[in-house]
Every structure is written in structure tokens, then in C-alpha cells.
Amino acid sequence: MDRGAIEQLFDQLAGGLIDALRSDEHLSLSLRGESSHFCRFNAARIRQTGLVEDSSLDLELIIGQRRASSAISLSGNADLDMQYALAELNRLRAEIPQLLEDPYIVLPASGQASRSISHGQLLDPATSTQHLLPPIQGIDLAGIWASGRIYRGHANSLGSRHWFETDRFALDYSLVSPQEKMVKATYAGSDWNQAEYEASIAASVNRLRLLDKPTITIKPGQYRTFIAAAGVADLLSMFSWHGLSELSLRTGESAFLRMREGGETLSALFSLAEDFSHGQVPRFNDIGEVAPQRLELIRAGQLENSLVSSRTAREYGLESNFAAEHEALRSPRMAPGELDEADVLNSLGEGVYLSNLHYLNWSDSSNGRITGMTRYACFWVADGEIQGPIANMRFDDSFYHFFGDNLQAVSSSLQLIPDVETYGSRGLGLTECPGILLESFALTL
């Protein structure tokens, strides 16, 4: 489909479906689409490549106090897609009378509009290998390349209309040593920079060489620790699950209840906001509401706001800040500190340097305890120098400690950690965060 044609198709479908509504019906439409080039790498060779043109349309129909929703794939043929969409609308009409009434139903937003288009400089799929392959020759690299334009759209029967499109690329990769130890990294952005890409690969290669040193086994215990930005992003992602959701707070499931009800605080060095100011994530949600450009969630260790959807607001008599219905973080930004990246190892002195964390889960959400595994290029440091990689270990600690009383310093530079998920479609989430230096961190197994 030609660029621009997908927005035109969405406009045509929205117009036709809304015109077909009856007087007692409300309809929300959300489009998700992409035009992407994918490559799968193994042993630094392309094993699979292809172009994906994909788009789908979500429909939510509201009649009275009942709602029904579904999704259809779009072909790009306006007449055929309209036929399928009208058939789906009729199916929802037939389904709704069988559903229970929803006492907290929220109508789509009225009369809001936005249009955000951000085009970058992406590699041409026909010549991308000339840029990607030379710097990785002689390296055992495995990973996924995804590049292209991503689309999001919303329209509803109460007059709201939003359109968002952006260009984005990401090479999410691991370098593998002959001993099958790995370094994980992501090079991503909207404007391709060959020098930055080559520097990213070179930095990963240098870290891979450190894995040639003998593995150091450390005992379970409390260790002075630096967690790099990628690991911090993993920890922050947990706040989208029984975390900063107002509904989770109201139902007693949130890990932040100790802050809401018990007056507990985190470190004054820790601040977190939902921040859309970079323009790389759409501000509108699935019913066409537009979130504030910036919402302070935790300021200097104090819980200031939660994520409140209009549904939760209606149920509990609150004011919405137009979070998505699932009340998850969409564009979190953790404030930087004053620790220079060049001084990280010296400031750590002796302890553990964690590049990445994996398989995170709540082990005791009521006390903010998160468990997971260290993985990829995690090192033992002594006298401010890397001594060698550590064996993979499980950690189990509370964010009331590692973002609280054990948080000693926060690095001064922020990294953009993109959502590189491709399950169903390419993700658009983005986390901005620094690394953190901890007085103590609990490694348990």
C-alpha cells in the first residue's frame, strides 16, 4: 500500500462505519498498521528476510450500558474492507444484547483531534545489508532487524480523530562467545547513523572480550551493585503490572500501597514521569482521549499521581488523567542524576555490574519485591576494574530498597530503551532511564 494510502483508507472506513450507525449507537475505531522490513540474523548471516505490509482495525460498539469489541485485518482494498467492516459491525450488534450491562461504561472522547507525523532517515531495504553486514563480519551475532513506518489511528462517532505515524528501526542483537556467553544490545532510532551503529557494535565486541575471562562464582548475599539502563528499564516495566494503576491501588493489588496508605517514600534521587514530549509514542488512547504531555508519578521519592483511566475514574468518582484502560505505562521517563558514566566503575569500587535482567516477576507485590535473573555481560568488579563475568544468579529484592534506601547514585545520561516486541505487530513503547548505583542488592541463588 502506498504511503499515505493507509490514512486515506482509515478515513474512508471511519466515515462509512460512522454513517451506518443508528441513533442509539456509539463506535470507536482504532487502526494499527506498519510497513516493515525484517531480517533474522544468526552467526552474523541473514537467515530470513522479508517485507511486511500489515494493518488491522479494532471496533468497539456501545449501545446503552453494553459494549462489544472485535478486530479485523485490512486488505488495502477499500471496497472489500468496508464490506468486511460493515459485516463485523452487524455481528457486534447481534452480540451486544447477550452481554451483561457494564455500570462503568465510558463513551468515546468527544471532538478531540491530533495529527503527528514524524519521518526519519531509514535504510533502503534493497541496500540495507551493505550497511548492516560489514561491521559484524567475524562475529557470532544473532538478532532481529526491524525497520519501517508504524501507524496508529483513532476515530469515533463523537467526532474525535487522531493520526500518528513514525519511522523507526531497531537491531536487537546478542553477540555470542565460543563458550556461549553472550552480550545483548539494541541499536535503535529514527535516523540511521552508520558511525553510531558501528560504535554500538564495537562497544559490544569489547564487552564480549571481557567474557573471555574465567567465570567468577559469587555466593548469595547482599552486594554493592550498578544496574545499567537496560536493566533499570526492565525493573520499571514491572510498574505497569499491579503497580501505578489506580485500579490496582483501589483493589489492594498494587505494590505501591505502602506509599499510598502507609506514607512510605522512596529515595529523593528517584523521580518517574509519564512523558510524551519526545513525540515518539502516541498520546491518545483506544477511546480517543489525549493524555497530558507529562504526568509526574513519583517526584523525589514521593508518590504524586497514579495512572487513572476514565473507567476507573467513573467507578471511584475520580478525575481521569486519560491513561489507557489497562493503566500501564506507555512512555515512562526516570529522571537522571549526577553520576558520570565514565565514573561508574570507580564509584562502584567492588561489587556487581549488571548489564541486563530477565524473567522478572513479583515475588511479594505487597512489599514491592521483584525477582528475576541476571543475564548477559554481568561482571564482578574490584578496585574499580572488571575482573570477569559472574555466573547467572537469581535476584530477589524490593524496589523500596533499590529505588529507596539503597539507592546511592543515578547516572547523568538517559538511554532510550525501545519496545522491540514484534508479537502481532511492532511495539511503540519507549522508556527513558539512567543506570543506578546501589549500596546493596540481594542476589539469592
matplotlib code that plots the C-alpha trace (Angstrom):
import matplotlib.pyplot as plt

x = [0.0, 1.4, 2.5, -0.4, -2.9, -3.4, -4.5, -6.9, -8.2, -8.8, -10.7, -12.9, -13.7, -14.3, -16.7, -18.6, -19.0, -20.0, -22.5, -24.0, -24.7, -28.1, -29.1, -28.5, -25.1, -21.5, -18.5, -14.7, -12.3, -8.6, -6.1, -2.8, -0.5, 3.0, 5.2, 8.3, 11.5, 12.6, 15.8, 16.7, 20.4, 22.3, 26.1, 26.1, 24.4, 20.9, 18.8, 15.4, 14.3, 11.1, 8.7, 5.5, 2.6, 0.0, -2.9, -5.9, -8.9, -10.4, -14.1, -15.8, -19.6, -21.6, -25.3, -26.8, -24.7, -23.4, -20.3, -18.7, -15.4, -13.5, -10.8, -10.4, -7.4, -7.4, -6.5, -5.9, -8.9, -11.3, -14.5, -13.6, -12.5, -15.7, -17.7, -15.9, -16.1, -19.9, -20.4, -18.4, -20.4, -23.6, -22.1, -21.4, -24.9, -26.2, -23.8, -24.5, -28.0, -26.5, -23.9, -24.2, -24.6, -21.5, -22.2, -18.9, -19.0, -17.2, -18.3, -15.5, -13.9, -15.8, -14.4, -10.7, -8.2, -4.5, -2.1, 1.5, 3.7, 7.5, 9.5, 13.1, 16.0, 15.8, 17.9, 16.5, 15.6, 17.3, 20.6, 20.4, 22.7, 25.5, 25.3, 24.4, 26.7, 30.3, 30.7, 29.6, 31.8, 33.8, 31.4, 28.8, 25.7, 22.1, 19.3, 16.3, 16.3, 13.0, 12.7, 9.9, 6.9, 4.4, 0.9, -1.8, -5.2, -8.4, -11.8, -15.1, -18.8, -18.5, -16.2, -12.7, -10.0, -6.3, -3.5, 0.1, 2.8, 6.6, 9.6, 11.6, 14.4, 15.9, 18.6, 18.0, 21.0, 23.2, 26.9, 27.9, 31.4, 32.9, 32.0, 28.4, 28.5, 26.5, 26.3, 22.9, 22.4, 19.9, 20.7, 17.6, 16.3, 14.5, 17.5, 20.2, 23.7, 26.4, 29.1, 26.8, 25.9, 29.5, 30.3, 27.5, 28.8, 32.4, 31.3, 29.5, 32.6, 34.8, 32.3, 32.3, 36.1, 35.7, 33.6, 36.7, 37.9, 37.2, 33.7, 33.5, 31.0, 29.8, 27.7, 24.2, 24.1, 23.9, 26.2, 27.1, 25.7, 25.4, 22.4, 22.8, 19.9, 18.6, 18.2, 16.5, 14.1, 13.2, 12.5, 10.4, 8.3, 7.0, 5.3, 2.8, 1.6, -0.1, 2.0, 1.0, -2.5, -5.2, -7.5, -4.8, -4.4, -8.1, -8.4, -5.4, -3.2, -0.7, 2.9, 2.6, 0.0, 2.8, 3.3, -0.4, -1.6, 1.5, 3.2, 6.4, 8.7, 11.5, 14.8, 14.8, 17.1, 14.2, 11.6, 9.4, 7.0, 4.8, 6.4, 5.3, 7.3, 9.7, 6.8, 7.7, 4.7, 1.0, -0.7, -4.2, -5.7, -8.2, -11.2, -9.6, -8.6, -5.3, -3.1, -1.1, 2.2, 3.8, 2.4, 4.6, 4.1, 6.9, 8.7, 11.8, 10.6, 7.1, 4.1, 2.4, 0.0, -1.2, -2.4, -6.2, -8.3, -11.7, -13.3, -11.6, -12.4, -16.1, -16.1, -14.5, -15.6, -12.1, -10.6, -9.1, -5.7, -6.6, -4.5, -5.3, -7.9, -5.3, -3.5, 0.0, 3.0, 3.3, 6.2, 8.0, 10.9, 13.1, 15.0, 18.8, 21.2, 24.8, 26.9, 29.0, 29.1, 32.9, 33.0, 30.6, 33.3, 35.3, 32.2, 31.2, 34.6, 33.9, 30.7, 28.5, 27.8, 24.5, 24.0, 20.7, 17.9, 15.5, 12.4, 11.1, 8.1, 6.6, 7.7, 5.8, 4.0, 2.6, 6.2, 7.4, 9.7, 10.7, 12.6, 14.4, 17.7, 21.0, 21.9, 24.3, 27.5, 27.2, 30.5, 32.4, 34.2, 37.1, 39.3, 37.1, 38.0, 36.1, 37.6, 35.4, 31.8, 29.7, 27.7, 23.9, 22.2, 18.6, 17.9, 15.0, 14.8, 12.2, 12.1, 11.5, 15.2, 16.8, 14.8, 14.7, 17.2, 19.8, 19.9, 23.2, 23.5, 21.8, 23.8, 23.6, 22.8, 19.5, 19.1, 16.2, 15.1, 12.6, 9.9, 11.2, 8.4, 7.0, 4.3, 1.3, 2.8, 5.8, 5.6, 5.8, 6.6, 9.7, 11.4, 13.9, 16.1, 19.6, 21.6, 21.6, 24.3, 23.1, 24.7, 23.2, 21.3, 20.1, 21.3, 19.6, 20.6]
y = [0.0, 3.4, 5.6, 7.9, 5.4, 3.7, 7.0, 7.6, 4.0, 4.6, 7.8, 6.1, 3.2, 5.5, 7.7, 4.7, 2.9, 6.0, 6.9, 3.4, 3.8, 4.0, 6.8, 4.9, 3.5, 4.8, 3.4, 3.7, 2.6, 2.1, 1.3, -0.4, -0.7, -1.0, -1.1, -3.0, -4.7, -7.6, -9.6, -12.5, -13.0, -16.0, -16.3, -12.8, -14.0, -13.2, -16.4, -14.9, -11.6, -10.1, -7.1, -6.8, -4.6, -5.2, -3.3, -4.1, -2.3, -2.6, -1.9, -1.2, -0.7, 0.7, 0.5, 1.7, 0.1, -2.7, -2.9, -5.4, -5.3, -7.2, -6.7, -7.4, -7.5, -5.0, -5.9, -2.4, -2.7, 0.0, -1.6, -5.1, -3.8, -1.7, -4.8, -6.8, -3.9, -3.4, -7.2, -7.0, -4.1, -6.1, -9.1, -6.9, -5.6, -9.1, -10.0, -7.0, -7.9, -11.1, -9.3, -8.1, -4.4, -2.5, 0.0, 1.9, 2.1, 5.1, 6.7, 7.6, 11.0, 13.8, 16.2, 15.8, 15.8, 15.4, 14.5, 13.6, 12.5, 12.0, 10.8, 9.7, 8.5, 4.8, 2.3, 1.2, -2.5, -3.1, -1.9, -2.3, -5.3, -3.1, -1.1, -3.9, -6.7, -5.3, -4.3, -7.7, -9.9, -12.4, -12.1, -14.6, -12.3, -13.4, -11.0, -9.3, -6.2, -4.4, -1.1, 0.9, 3.1, 2.4, 3.8, 4.3, 5.9, 6.6, 7.8, 7.7, 8.6, 11.6, 13.4, 12.6, 11.9, 11.1, 10.0, 9.1, 7.7, 7.4, 5.8, 3.6, 0.9, -1.5, -4.1, -6.2, -8.5, -10.7, -11.5, -15.0, -16.1, -19.6, -20.5, -19.5, -16.5, -13.5, -9.7, -8.2, -4.8, -2.8, -0.2, 1.8, 5.1, 7.0, 8.4, 5.9, 6.8, 4.5, 5.7, 5.3, 1.8, 0.7, 2.2, 0.2, -3.0, -2.1, -1.5, -4.8, -6.6, -5.0, -6.2, -9.7, -9.9, -9.4, -12.5, -14.5, -14.1, -17.0, -17.0, -15.9, -17.6, -15.5, -16.6, -15.5, -12.3, -8.5, -6.8, -3.3, -3.1, -1.0, -1.8, -0.4, 1.4, -1.7, -3.4, -0.4, -0.3, -4.0, -3.0, 0.0, -2.2, -4.0, -0.8, -1.5, -4.7, -4.2, -1.0, 2.5, 1.6, 3.4, 0.4, -1.8, 0.6, 0.7, -3.1, -3.7, -5.4, -2.6, -2.8, 1.0, 0.6, 1.2, 4.6, 5.4, 4.2, 3.8, 7.0, 5.2, 7.0, 6.1, 7.9, 11.6, 10.6, 8.7, 10.5, 9.0, 10.6, 9.5, 11.8, 12.0, 15.1, 13.2, 12.7, 9.0, 7.5, 8.5, 10.3, 9.2, 6.0, 3.5, 5.7, 8.8, 10.6, 12.5, 12.1, 15.1, 15.6, 15.0, 13.5, 13.3, 10.0, 9.9, 13.1, 12.9, 9.7, 10.9, 9.2, 12.1, 10.6, 7.2, 6.2, 6.8, 5.6, 7.2, 3.9, 3.8, 7.4, 6.8, 3.8, 5.6, 9.2, 10.4, 12.7, 10.8, 11.6, 9.6, 6.5, 3.6, 1.3, -1.2, 1.7, 0.7, 3.0, 3.9, 6.4, 6.4, 8.7, 8.3, 11.5, 11.4, 12.0, 13.2, 10.1, 10.4, 7.2, 7.4, 7.2, 4.2, 1.5, 3.7, 4.6, 1.0, 0.1, -3.6, -5.3, -6.4, -4.7, -5.9, -5.1, -6.9, -8.5, -11.2, -13.1, -10.6, -11.3, -10.1, -12.4, -10.3, -7.5, -6.1, -5.4, -4.4, -7.5, -8.3, -11.5, -12.3, -13.4, -11.7, -12.4, -11.3, -9.5, -9.2, -8.8, -8.8, -5.5, -5.0, -1.9, -0.2, -2.7, -5.6, -8.9, -11.2, -12.4, -13.8, -16.9, -16.3, -15.6, -15.0, -11.8, -11.0, -7.5, -4.8, -1.5, 0.1, -0.8, -0.4, 2.7, 3.6, 3.5, 1.6, 4.0, 5.8, 7.5, 7.8, 8.2, 11.5, 10.3, 8.8, 6.0, 5.4, 1.8, 1.0, -1.7, -4.2, -6.7, -7.9, -10.3, -9.4, -6.1, -3.9, -2.2, 1.6, 1.8, 3.7, 4.0, 6.8, 5.9, 6.1, 3.5, 3.2, 2.6, 0.7, 0.3, -3.2, -5.6, -9.1, -12.0, -15.1, -18.2]
z = [0.0, -0.9, 2.0, 2.8, 1.4, 4.8, 6.3, 3.5, 3.9, 7.6, 6.8, 4.3, 6.7, 9.6, 7.5, 6.2, 9.5, 11.5, 8.8, 9.2, 12.9, 14.4, 16.7, 19.9, 18.9, 19.7, 17.9, 18.5, 15.8, 16.3, 13.5, 14.0, 10.9, 9.7, 6.6, 7.8, 6.6, 8.8, 8.8, 11.1, 11.8, 13.0, 13.1, 11.5, 8.4, 7.2, 7.6, 6.7, 5.3, 4.1, 3.8, 5.9, 5.0, 7.7, 9.2, 11.4, 12.6, 16.1, 16.6, 19.9, 19.7, 22.6, 22.9, 26.2, 29.0, 26.9, 24.7, 22.4, 20.5, 17.8, 15.2, 11.5, 9.2, 6.4, 2.8, 1.5, -0.9, 0.3, -1.0, 0.3, 3.7, 4.0, 3.3, 6.0, 8.5, 8.0, 8.4, 11.6, 12.9, 12.3, 14.1, 17.1, 17.0, 17.2, 20.1, 22.3, 23.6, 25.0, 27.1, 30.7, 31.3, 32.3, 35.1, 34.5, 30.7, 29.2, 26.0, 23.5, 23.8, 22.1, 19.5, 20.0, 17.2, 16.6, 13.8, 14.4, 11.6, 12.1, 9.2, 9.7, 7.6, 7.3, 5.4, 2.0, 2.3, -1.0, 0.2, 4.0, 4.1, 2.7, 5.9, 8.4, 7.5, 7.2, 10.9, 12.1, 10.0, 12.0, 15.0, 16.1, 16.1, 16.5, 16.3, 14.6, 12.4, 12.1, 10.2, 8.6, 9.3, 12.1, 12.1, 14.7, 14.2, 16.1, 15.1, 16.9, 16.4, 18.8, 16.5, 17.7, 15.1, 15.7, 13.4, 14.4, 12.2, 12.8, 11.2, 13.5, 13.2, 15.7, 15.6, 18.7, 18.9, 21.0, 20.5, 21.4, 22.5, 21.7, 25.3, 24.6, 26.8, 25.5, 25.3, 24.5, 23.0, 20.9, 18.3, 17.5, 16.4, 13.6, 11.7, 10.6, 11.6, 10.3, 12.7, 15.7, 14.6, 14.2, 17.6, 19.1, 17.6, 18.7, 22.3, 22.4, 20.9, 23.6, 26.3, 24.7, 25.1, 28.8, 28.9, 27.9, 31.4, 33.8, 35.2, 38.8, 41.1, 43.9, 46.9, 47.5, 49.6, 49.5, 47.1, 46.1, 42.6, 39.5, 37.2, 33.7, 32.0, 30.2, 33.5, 35.0, 32.2, 33.0, 36.6, 35.6, 33.4, 36.4, 37.5, 34.7, 36.4, 39.7, 40.1, 39.3, 38.1, 40.2, 39.8, 41.3, 44.2, 44.8, 44.8, 47.1, 44.4, 43.9, 45.1, 45.8, 48.6, 51.2, 49.7, 49.2, 52.6, 54.8, 53.9, 52.8, 50.5, 48.0, 47.6, 46.9, 43.9, 42.3, 40.1, 37.4, 35.0, 32.1, 29.4, 25.8, 25.0, 22.7, 20.3, 19.5, 21.3, 20.6, 23.4, 22.5, 23.9, 22.5, 23.1, 21.7, 24.9, 24.9, 27.9, 29.4, 27.7, 31.1, 34.3, 37.4, 39.0, 41.6, 42.4, 44.6, 46.2, 46.9, 45.2, 43.4, 40.9, 39.6, 36.1, 36.1, 33.2, 32.6, 33.5, 36.9, 37.4, 36.9, 39.2, 42.1, 41.5, 40.5, 37.8, 34.9, 33.5, 30.4, 30.9, 28.7, 30.2, 31.4, 33.1, 32.1, 31.5, 27.8, 27.8, 31.2, 31.9, 35.0, 35.9, 35.5, 38.4, 38.7, 38.3, 35.2, 33.1, 33.0, 36.8, 37.2, 37.8, 40.2, 42.1, 42.3, 43.6, 44.5, 43.6, 40.8, 37.4, 35.9, 32.2, 31.8, 33.8, 32.7, 33.6, 36.1, 38.3, 41.6, 44.4, 47.0, 45.4, 48.7, 49.8, 46.3, 45.9, 42.4, 41.4, 38.2, 36.7, 35.9, 32.3, 29.5, 30.4, 34.2, 35.9, 39.2, 39.8, 42.2, 42.6, 40.0, 37.3, 35.7, 37.0, 35.0, 34.3, 37.1, 36.8, 36.2, 39.5, 40.7, 42.5, 44.9, 46.3, 46.9, 45.0, 48.4, 48.8, 45.3, 44.4, 48.1, 51.0, 49.0, 46.0, 46.3, 42.9, 39.5, 36.3, 34.5, 31.0, 29.9, 27.4, 25.1, 25.6, 22.8, 22.9, 20.3, 20.6, 17.3, 18.6, 16.5, 15.4, 16.1, 19.5, 20.0, 23.7, 24.8, 28.2, 29.0, 32.0, 33.5, 35.4, 39.2, 41.8, 44.9, 48.3, 48.4, 46.1, 47.1, 44.9, 46.3, 44.2]

ax = plt.figure().add_subplot(projection="3d")
ax.plot(x, y, z, "-o")
ax.set_aspect("equal")
plt.show()
